[in-house]
């Protein structure tokens, strides 16, 4: 790449000295690539994934999100609200893998309504990140996940394993047996705005993560 830039303005006529210099420089770039030279040159280790698969369900007071991102062990998570337009914002970024190859995840969701930042929880594993995002106010189910109207992006799907409509939710509440499995046990989750978010990995112990995005 350096050679093509350097010689882009050169005359069409080549000389042995120029050809020899070009060959040496090309060989140097190829050699450095095998030794991690691309990273040292500031080249990304993989593509930026802005649309990982997201599954969602909801209750009157919360959203249940599952983001599929492999080996994203140190995610930076952000929860905020756009007070002017009345919608919540969830962001996720971090290094991981996709299809066995390195990549960078960079997800931003503008949600239908506002969120309660202080009560939301997250659990991180090697294959996915599961979140319980509390709505700012409990009430009727949202008509959709995202703030924007129109066709839902193909990477966002309903989590039918956790799906429950309002009537079913009320019936369960009346029976006093409302249960969404592990997701209802907040003791197993971390605070996404807490520095002590950890990875529940079978291969490694819990690790402290860097500051989260706000």
N, C-alpha and C positions, 0 to 999 in steps of 0.2 A: 504494500500500500504506500509506503514511504517512497519507493522508487517511482511508482506511477505519478505521484504528486511532484516529485523532484524533477522529473524529466518531461512533464506534460508540456512545458514551454520550450523544450529543446528543439533544434533543427531536425528535420527528417533524416538527415545524413548521420549515420552512426560511425563511431571510430572504435578500433579494438580496445582502447583504454576505457571508453564509456561502457562498452559491452561487458568488459571484464568487471568493472565496478558494479554494474547492474547485477551480474551473476553472483558476486560476493554478497551484496546487500540482500538479495533474494534468499540466498542460502542461510544468511544470518537470521532473517525473519522466520523461515521455516524451522530452523533449529530452536529458536526462542519459543516458538509455539508449543513444541513438545515439552518444554521445561516450564510451562506456565507463563510464557512471555506475553501472551495476549492479555492476561490479567494485569501484568505489570505495565502494559501499554495503555491500560484503562479501558480495554474492550470487555463488554459484558460477558459473563460466563454462560449466559443463556437468555432466552426470550423473556419479555415481561408479560405476565399473564394477568390481564385485567378482568377476565371473565371466568374464574373457576366455577365449578358447579356449586350451586347453593340450593339446599332444600329448606322449606319453611312450613311452619304451622303456627297457630296462634290460639290464645285463650283471651278472655276479656281483659286480662291485666298484663299479658306478656306475649312476646314473640319467641319462637323456638327456631333457631337457625343452625344449620349444619353446613359448614364450608369445607369442600373437599380440596385439601392442599397437602400433598405428601411431604413429609420430612421438613415441614416449616416449624422448626423447633423453637425459634425465637421470634415469634410474630410481634409486630407492633400494632396494637389495636387502638382505635379511637372511637369514642361515642360523643356526639355533640348534637345540638339542635339549632335549626335555623328559625329563630324566634319571629322573624319578619313574615315568613311564609308558613310557619307552623309545621315543619316536618323534621324528622330526625335524620342524622347522618351517621353511618357506620363505615369505618375504614379498616382495612387490614393490609399489611405489607410485610414482606420478609423473604428471605432466601429459602428455596426448597427444591423440589424435583417434580417433574411431570413426565410420565412415560419413561422413567429411568434417567432422564437428562436434567441437568441443572437449570433452574429458572428463577425468576423473581416474581413473586405474587404482589399485585397492587390492585386491591379491590376497593371500590367506593360504592356504597348504596345510599341513595336518598329515599328514605322510607316514608310511608303514607302519613304517619303522625309522629309526635315528639316522644322522646324516650326519657326514662328516669335513669340518669347516669350513675347515681350513687348505689343503686340496688342491683344492677345487671351483673350477671355472672358468666364465666367462661371456663371451658375445660379443653386442654390442648393434648392431642395425641399425635402419633406418627403419620396418620392418614387423614385426619380431619380435625377441625376446630368446631366445637359445639358451644353455642351461646344461648343463654336465657336473658333476653333483653326486656326489661320491664317497661311497659308503656307509662307515659307520664300520668295518665288518668285511666282508670278501668272503665269499661263501657262496652258498647256494641263492638262486634268484630269489625276489623277494617275490611273494606271491600277488596283490597288488594295489598300487596306488600309495598310496592314502590309509590313514591309521590307522583310521578309522571303517569298520566293516563295513556291508554293505548296498549298495543301488543306487548306482552311480557317477554323480555329477552329469553332466548332458548336455554341459557344456562341456569335459569331460576325456575324451580319446579316445586309443587306442593309435596310436602313430606306426608304421604298417605299413612305411614306407620304411626304418626303422631296426630294426624288430622282429627278434629272434632268440631262439629258446628255448634252454634249457640244453644240449640235445643238439647243436644247431647250433653253439653257442658252443664246445663242447668239440671238435667236429670241426674247426672253424676253427683252434683253438689247436694241435691236433695237426698240422695241415698247416703250421703256422707262417706262416699268411697272414692271421691275424686282423686285420681292417681295418674300421673304421667311417668311413672317409673323413676329411674335415676335422676331425670331432669327436675323432679320436684324436690329432690334432696339437695338443698343449696350447700350443705356441708361438704359436698364432693366437688364443688366448683370454686374457682378463684374469682376475684374481682378484676374485670378487664382493665380497670383504671388503677390497679394496684401494681406496684413494682414486683411483687412476689408471685406473679403468674408462673406456673411451672408446667412441665411436660410430663404427662402420664405415659411414659414409654416403657415397653417391656425390656428394652435393651439398655436403658440408662436410668440413672437416678434423677430425681427432680433437680432442676437447675433454675437459678435466678435469671430473669430476663431483663434486658435494658429498659429504659424508660419507654412508656407507651406514647403513641401519637395522641395529641389532644386537638 
